[in-house]
């Protein structure tokens, strides 16, 4: 997984997953399908308030390949 940094070397606030091969994609799918991870994500949602999303310039999601 890559961590994006700015020109000073500080981490930026962008989030995401970088997949570089079919085997990495298979591994992410295996991890994300784990029922315990699903339960954990739901419990995190319960204790953390939802954050307001900033509007995007185009109003659409970005999918980079």
Gaussian input, Z-matrix of N, CA and C with variables (Angstrom, degrees):
# hf/3-21g

backbone

0 1
 N
 C     1     B1
 C     2     B2     1     A1
 N     3     B3     2     A2     1     D1
 C     4     B4     3     A3     2     D2
 C     5     B5     4     A4     3     D3
 N     6     B6     5     A5     4     D4
 C     7     B7     6     A6     5     D5
 C     8     B8     7     A7     6     D6
 N     9     B9     8     A8     7     D7
 C    10    B10     9     A9     8     D8
 C    11    B11    10    A10     9     D9
 N    12    B12    11    A11    10    D10
 C    13    B13    12    A12    11    D11
 C    14    B14    13    A13    12    D12
 N    15    B15    14    A14    13    D13
 C    16    B16    15    A15    14    D14
 C    17    B17    16    A16    15    D15
 N    18    B18    17    A17    16    D16
 C    19    B19    18    A18    17    D17
 C    20    B20    19    A19    18    D18
 N    21    B21    20    A20    19    D19
 C    22    B22    21    A21    20    D20
 C    23    B23    22    A22    21    D21
 N    24    B24    23    A23    22    D22
 C    25    B25    24    A24    23    D23
 C    26    B26    25    A25    24    D24
 N    27    B27    26    A26    25    D25
 C    28    B28    27    A27    26    D26
 C    29    B29    28    A28    27    D27
 N    30    B30    29    A29    28    D28
 C    31    B31    30    A30    29    D29
 C    32    B32    31    A31    30    D30
 N    33    B33    32    A32    31    D31
 C    34    B34    33    A33    32    D32
 C    35    B35    34    A34    33    D33
 N    36    B36    35    A35    34    D34
 C    37    B37    36    A36    35    D35
 C    38    B38    37    A37    36    D36
 N    39    B39    38    A38    37    D37
 C    40    B40    39    A39    38    D38
 C    41    B41    40    A40    39    D39
 N    42    B42    41    A41    40    D40
 C    43    B43    42    A42    41    D41
 C    44    B44    43    A43    42    D42
 N    45    B45    44    A44    43    D43
 C    46    B46    45    A45    44    D44
 C    47    B47    46    A46    45    D45
 N    48    B48    47    A47    46    D46
 C    49    B49    48    A48    47    D47
 C    50    B50    49    A49    48    D48
 N    51    B51    50    A50    49    D49
 C    52    B52    51    A51    50    D50
 C    53    B53    52    A52    51    D51
 N    54    B54    53    A53    52    D52
 C    55    B55    54    A54    53    D53
 C    56    B56    55    A55    54    D54
 N    57    B57    56    A56    55    D55
 C    58    B58    57    A57    56    D56
 C    59    B59    58    A58    57    D57
 N    60    B60    59    A59    58    D58
 C    61    B61    60    A60    59    D59
 C    62    B62    61    A61    60    D60
 N    63    B63    62    A62    61    D61
 C    64    B64    63    A63    62    D62
 C    65    B65    64    A64    63    D63
 N    66    B66    65    A65    64    D64
 C    67    B67    66    A66    65    D65
 C    68    B68    67    A67    66    D66
 N    69    B69    68    A68    67    D67
 C    70    B70    69    A69    68    D68
 C    71    B71    70    A70    69    D69
 N    72    B72    71    A71    70    D70
 C    73    B73    72    A72    71    D71
 C    74    B74    73    A73    72    D72
 N    75    B75    74    A74    73    D73
 C    76    B76    75    A75    74    D74
 C    77    B77    76    A76    75    D75
 N    78    B78    77    A77    76    D76
 C    79    B79    78    A78    77    D77
 C    80    B80    79    A79    78    D78
 N    81    B81    80    A80    79    D79
 C    82    B82    81    A81    80    D80
 C    83    B83    82    A82    81    D81
 N    84    B84    83    A83    82    D82
 C    85    B85    84    A84    83    D83
 C    86    B86    85    A85    84    D84
 N    87    B87    86    A86    85    D85
 C    88    B88    87    A87    86    D86
 C    89    B89    88    A88    87    D87
 N    90    B90    89    A89    88    D88
 C    91    B91    90    A90    89    D89
 C    92    B92    91    A91    90    D90
 N    93    B93    92    A92    91    D91
 C    94    B94    93    A93    92    D92
 C    95    B95    94    A94    93    D93
 N    96    B96    95    A95    94    D94
 C    97    B97    96    A96    95    D95
 C    98    B98    97    A97    96    D96
 N    99    B99    98    A98    97    D97
 C   100   B100    99    A99    98    D98
 C   101   B101   100   A100    99    D99
 N   102   B102   101   A101   100   D100
 C   103   B103   102   A102   101   D101
 C   104   B104   103   A103   102   D102
 N   105   B105   104   A104   103   D103
 C   106   B106   105   A105   104   D104
 C   107   B107   106   A106   105   D105
 N   108   B108   107   A107   106   D106
 C   109   B109   108   A108   107   D107
 C   110   B110   109   A109   108   D108
 N   111   B111   110   A110   109   D109
 C   112   B112   111   A111   110   D110
 C   113   B113   112   A112   111   D111
 N   114   B114   113   A113   112   D112
 C   115   B115   114   A114   113   D113
 C   116   B116   115   A115   114   D114
 N   117   B117   116   A116   115   D115
 C   118   B118   117   A117   116   D116
 C   119   B119   118   A118   117   D117
 N   120   B120   119   A119   118   D118
 C   121   B121   120   A120   119   D119
 C   122   B122   121   A121   120   D120
 N   123   B123   122   A122   121   D121
 C   124   B124   123   A123   122   D122
 C   125   B125   124   A124   123   D123
 N   126   B126   125   A125   124   D124
 C   127   B127   126   A126   125   D125
 C   128   B128   127   A127   126   D126
 N   129   B129   128   A128   127   D127
 C   130   B130   129   A129   128   D128
 C   131   B131   130   A130   129   D129
 N   132   B132   131   A131   130   D130
 C   133   B133   132   A132   131   D131
 C   134   B134   133   A133   132   D132
 N   135   B135   134   A134   133   D133
 C   136   B136   135   A135   134   D134
 C   137   B137   136   A136   135   D135
 N   138   B138   137   A137   136   D136
 C   139   B139   138   A138   137   D137
 C   140   B140   139   A139   138   D138
 N   141   B141   140   A140   139   D139
 C   142   B142   141   A141   140   D140
 C   143   B143   142   A142   141   D141
 N   144   B144   143   A143   142   D142
 C   145   B145   144   A144   143   D143
 C   146   B146   145   A145   144   D144
 N   147   B147   146   A146   145   D145
 C   148   B148   147   A147   146   D146
 C   149   B149   148   A148   147   D147
 N   150   B150   149   A149   148   D148
 C   151   B151   150   A150   149   D149
 C   152   B152   151   A151   150   D150
 N   153   B153   152   A152   151   D151
 C   154   B154   153   A153   152   D152
 C   155   B155   154   A154   153   D153
 N   156   B156   155   A155   154   D154
 C   157   B157   156   A156   155   D155
 C   158   B158   157   A157   156   D156
 N   159   B159   158   A158   157   D157
 C   160   B160   159   A159   158   D158
 C   161   B161   160   A160   159   D159
 N   162   B162   161   A161   160   D160
 C   163   B163   162   A162   161   D161
 C   164   B164   163   A163   162   D162
 N   165   B165   164   A164   163   D163
 C   166   B166   165   A165   164   D164
 C   167   B167   166   A166   165   D165
 N   168   B168   167   A167   166   D166
 C   169   B169   168   A168   167   D167
 C   170   B170   169   A169   168   D168
 N   171   B171   170   A170   169   D169
 C   172   B172   171   A171   170   D170
 C   173   B173   172   A172   171   D171
 N   174   B174   173   A173   172   D172
 C   175   B175   174   A174   173   D173
 C   176   B176   175   A175   174   D174
 N   177   B177   176   A176   175   D175
 C   178   B178   177   A177   176   D176
 C   179   B179   178   A178   177   D177
 N   180   B180   179   A179   178   D178
 C   181   B181   180   A180   179   D179
 C   182   B182   181   A181   180   D180
 N   183   B183   182   A182   181   D181
 C   184   B184   183   A183   182   D182
 C   185   B185   184   A184   183   D183
 N   186   B186   185   A185   184   D184
 C   187   B187   186   A186   185   D185
 C   188   B188   187   A187   186   D186
 N   189   B189   188   A188   187   D187
 C   190   B190   189   A189   188   D188
 C   191   B191   190   A190   189   D189
 N   192   B192   191   A191   190   D190
 C   193   B193   192   A192   191   D191
 C   194   B194   193   A193   192   D192

   B1=1.4358
   B2=1.5279
   B3=1.3168
   B4=1.4580
   B5=1.5170
   B6=1.3155
   B7=1.4547
   B8=1.5192
   B9=1.3045
   B10=1.4599
   B11=1.5179
   B12=1.3273
   B13=1.4530
   B14=1.5198
   B15=1.3406
   B16=1.4605
   B17=1.5231
   B18=1.3239
   B19=1.4612
   B20=1.5317
   B21=1.3306
   B22=1.4630
   B23=1.5256
   B24=1.3356
   B25=1.4523
   B26=1.5212
   B27=1.3383
   B28=1.4626
   B29=1.5238
   B30=1.3377
   B31=1.4611
   B32=1.5283
   B33=1.3183
   B34=1.4596
   B35=1.5154
   B36=1.3217
   B37=1.4575
   B38=1.5239
   B39=1.3012
   B40=1.4566
   B41=1.5120
   B42=1.3284
   B43=1.4560
   B44=1.5183
   B45=1.3053
   B46=1.4458
   B47=1.5137
   B48=1.2992
   B49=1.4554
   B50=1.5179
   B51=1.3212
   B52=1.4608
   B53=1.5193
   B54=1.3309
   B55=1.4540
   B56=1.5183
   B57=1.3272
   B58=1.4610
   B59=1.5133
   B60=1.3175
   B61=1.4615
   B62=1.5248
   B63=1.3188
   B64=1.4612
   B65=1.5262
   B66=1.3350
   B67=1.4665
   B68=1.5337
   B69=1.3358
   B70=1.4709
   B71=1.5223
   B72=1.3180
   B73=1.4614
   B74=1.5272
   B75=1.3198
   B76=1.4581
   B77=1.5242
   B78=1.3274
   B79=1.4663
   B80=1.5302
   B81=1.3421
   B82=1.4723
   B83=1.5188
   B84=1.3267
   B85=1.4633
   B86=1.5195
   B87=1.3362
   B88=1.4629
   B89=1.5302
   B90=1.3118
   B91=1.4710
   B92=1.5270
   B93=1.3253
   B94=1.4639
   B95=1.5200
   B96=1.3238
   B97=1.4606
   B98=1.5208
   B99=1.3258
   B100=1.4602
   B101=1.5257
   B102=1.3303
   B103=1.4635
   B104=1.5225
   B105=1.3206
   B106=1.4686
   B107=1.5296
   B108=1.3274
   B109=1.4636
   B110=1.5263
   B111=1.3328
   B112=1.4681
   B113=1.5249
   B114=1.3294
   B115=1.4679
   B116=1.5263
   B117=1.3292
   B118=1.4634
   B119=1.5283
   B120=1.3216
   B121=1.4686
   B122=1.5238
   B123=1.3252
   B124=1.4704
   B125=1.5300
   B126=1.3335
   B127=1.4696
   B128=1.5271
   B129=1.3114
   B130=1.4721
   B131=1.5222
   B132=1.3406
   B133=1.4712
   B134=1.5250
   B135=1.3265
   B136=1.4652
   B137=1.5155
   B138=1.3241
   B139=1.4620
   B140=1.5236
   B141=1.3144
   B142=1.4693
   B143=1.5162
   B144=1.3234
   B145=1.4650
   B146=1.5299
   B147=1.3081
   B148=1.4613
   B149=1.5171
   B150=1.3354
   B151=1.4569
   B152=1.5188
   B153=1.3108
   B154=1.4587
   B155=1.5148
   B156=1.3229
   B157=1.4551
   B158=1.5182
   B159=1.3076
   B160=1.4583
   B161=1.5220
   B162=1.3215
   B163=1.4599
   B164=1.5269
   B165=1.3237
   B166=1.4612
   B167=1.5102
   B168=1.3131
   B169=1.4672
   B170=1.5196
   B171=1.3402
   B172=1.4515
   B173=1.5195
   B174=1.3409
   B175=1.4486
   B176=1.5174
   B177=1.3342
   B178=1.4540
   B179=1.5208
   B180=1.3238
   B181=1.4621
   B182=1.5144
   B183=1.3225
   B184=1.4705
   B185=1.5175
   B186=1.3071
   B187=1.4590
   B188=1.5151
   B189=1.3496
   B190=1.4594
   B191=1.5038
   B192=1.3092
   B193=1.4687
   B194=1.5106
   A1=107.80
   A2=115.96
   A3=120.88
   A4=110.98
   A5=115.94
   A6=122.28
   A7=106.73
   A8=116.82
   A9=120.27
   A10=110.07
   A11=116.29
   A12=121.48
   A13=109.58
   A14=115.35
   A15=119.65
   A16=109.23
   A17=116.83
   A18=121.06
   A19=112.83
   A20=117.59
   A21=121.31
   A22=112.11
   A23=117.10
   A24=120.93
   A25=114.15
   A26=116.84
   A27=120.36
   A28=109.83
   A29=115.70
   A30=120.63
   A31=110.50
   A32=116.63
   A33=121.31
   A34=108.70
   A35=117.66
   A36=121.62
   A37=113.05
   A38=118.48
   A39=120.51
   A40=109.18
   A41=115.89
   A42=120.91
   A43=108.70
   A44=115.34
   A45=119.80
   A46=111.81
   A47=114.69
   A48=121.98
   A49=107.63
   A50=116.19
   A51=121.15
   A52=106.78
   A53=116.08
   A54=121.67
   A55=107.53
   A56=116.12
   A57=120.49
   A58=114.01
   A59=117.51
   A60=119.50
   A61=109.62
   A62=115.04
   A63=120.34
   A64=110.48
   A65=117.26
   A66=119.32
   A67=111.10
   A68=117.62
   A69=120.23
   A70=110.36
   A71=116.84
   A72=120.41
   A73=110.42
   A74=117.13
   A75=120.85
   A76=111.19
   A77=116.51
   A78=120.78
   A79=111.29
   A80=117.62
   A81=119.93
   A82=110.54
   A83=117.30
   A84=120.60
   A85=111.14
   A86=117.66
   A87=121.80
   A88=110.26
   A89=116.83
   A90=121.38
   A91=110.64
   A92=117.04
   A93=120.75
   A94=113.01
   A95=117.59
   A96=121.22
   A97=112.15
   A98=117.93
   A99=122.25
   A100=109.15
   A101=116.78
   A102=121.47
   A103=112.39
   A104=117.94
   A105=120.28
   A106=111.12
   A107=116.89
   A108=120.20
   A109=110.35
   A110=116.63
   A111=120.64
   A112=109.81
   A113=117.22
   A114=121.12
   A115=111.41
   A116=116.28
   A117=120.38
   A118=110.67
   A119=117.30
   A120=120.87
   A121=110.88
   A122=117.63
   A123=120.72
   A124=111.02
   A125=116.62
   A126=119.95
   A127=111.22
   A128=117.00
   A129=120.39
   A130=109.43
   A131=116.99
   A132=120.65
   A133=111.46
   A134=116.86
   A135=120.22
   A136=112.70
   A137=117.91
   A138=120.30
   A139=113.93
   A140=117.69
   A141=121.06
   A142=110.47
   A143=117.31
   A144=119.44
   A145=110.23
   A146=115.12
   A147=119.25
   A148=109.44
   A149=115.48
   A150=120.51
   A151=108.70
   A152=115.35
   A153=119.84
   A154=108.80
   A155=116.00
   A156=120.13
   A157=109.48
   A158=115.16
   A159=119.88
   A160=108.59
   A161=118.12
   A162=119.47
   A163=110.76
   A164=115.50
   A165=120.02
   A166=109.73
   A167=115.81
   A168=120.58
   A169=111.29
   A170=116.98
   A171=120.35
   A172=112.40
   A173=116.32
   A174=120.03
   A175=113.25
   A176=118.24
   A177=120.48
   A178=110.18
   A179=115.46
   A180=120.83
   A181=109.94
   A182=115.66
   A183=121.65
   A184=107.98
   A185=116.01
   A186=122.47
   A187=107.05
   A188=116.71
   A189=120.72
   A190=110.12
   A191=116.20
   A192=121.96
   A193=107.74
   D1=139.36
   D2=-179.16
   D3=-99.33
   D4=145.07
   D5=174.36
   D6=-111.32
   D7=121.79
   D8=179.82
   D9=-77.80
   D10=138.65
   D11=178.17
   D12=-127.56
   D13=156.33
   D14=177.08
   D15=-88.66
   D16=-173.69
   D17=-176.45
   D18=-63.52
   D19=-22.78
   D20=178.41
   D21=-88.83
   D22=-3.88
   D23=-179.71
   D24=89.75
   D25=4.70
   D26=178.49
   D27=-83.29
   D28=144.46
   D29=-179.96
   D30=-64.82
   D31=139.51
   D32=175.03
   D33=-92.25
   D34=170.92
   D35=-175.25
   D36=-94.36
   D37=14.78
   D38=177.64
   D39=-75.70
   D40=142.76
   D41=-179.60
   D42=-123.08
   D43=155.46
   D44=176.06
   D45=158.71
   D46=-179.76
   D47=179.28
   D48=-123.01
   D49=133.00
   D50=176.23
   D51=-104.46
   D52=121.55
   D53=179.75
   D54=-109.10
   D55=123.36
   D56=-175.90
   D57=-109.84
   D58=-6.18
   D59=-179.47
   D60=-158.52
   D61=165.27
   D62=178.10
   D63=-64.45
   D64=-35.64
   D65=-179.91
   D66=-67.39
   D67=-36.05
   D68=175.68
   D69=-65.73
   D70=-40.72
   D71=178.35
   D72=-62.81
   D73=-42.55
   D74=176.99
   D75=-59.57
   D76=-42.26
   D77=-179.81
   D78=-66.15
   D79=-43.24
   D80=176.76
   D81=-61.27
   D82=-42.87
   D83=178.64
   D84=-61.18
   D85=-41.32
   D86=179.12
   D87=-63.43
   D88=-44.42
   D89=-179.06
   D90=-66.33
   D91=-46.51
   D92=-176.19
   D93=-70.24
   D94=-21.16
   D95=178.88
   D96=-84.57
   D97=-5.77
   D98=-178.66
   D99=-66.35
   D100=123.91
   D101=-176.48
   D102=-61.02
   D103=-33.16
   D104=179.10
   D105=-66.02
   D106=-34.85
   D107=177.05
   D108=-67.41
   D109=-38.74
   D110=177.19
   D111=-62.03
   D112=-44.95
   D113=178.49
   D114=-62.19
   D115=-42.27
   D116=179.11
   D117=-61.71
   D118=-45.43
   D119=-179.84
   D120=-60.54
   D121=-40.19
   D122=178.92
   D123=-65.46
   D124=-39.32
   D125=179.45
   D126=-69.50
   D127=-35.93
   D128=176.21
   D129=-63.82
   D130=-41.26
   D131=177.35
   D132=-59.61
   D133=-36.07
   D134=-178.59
   D135=-68.08
   D136=-35.75
   D137=-176.37
   D138=-92.75
   D139=-15.22
   D140=179.91
   D141=-108.68
   D142=129.39
   D143=177.37
   D144=-68.54
   D145=149.82
   D146=177.63
   D147=-68.35
   D148=141.02
   D149=178.29
   D150=-98.43
   D151=145.94
   D152=177.52
   D153=-73.37
   D154=135.42
   D155=178.16
   D156=-88.20
   D157=138.15
   D158=176.81
   D159=-74.39
   D160=137.30
   D161=178.80
   D162=-65.69
   D163=142.25
   D164=178.33
   D165=-90.99
   D166=159.28
   D167=-178.72
   D168=-63.54
   D169=-39.24
   D170=-177.34
   D171=-97.11
   D172=-17.74
   D173=-179.39
   D174=79.77
   D175=9.91
   D176=-179.31
   D177=-124.09
   D178=162.07
   D179=176.66
   D180=-79.53
   D181=153.64
   D182=-179.87
   D183=-105.98
   D184=132.58
   D185=176.13
   D186=-126.58
   D187=106.86
   D188=-177.40
   D189=-98.54
   D190=142.07
   D191=176.28
   D192=-122.03

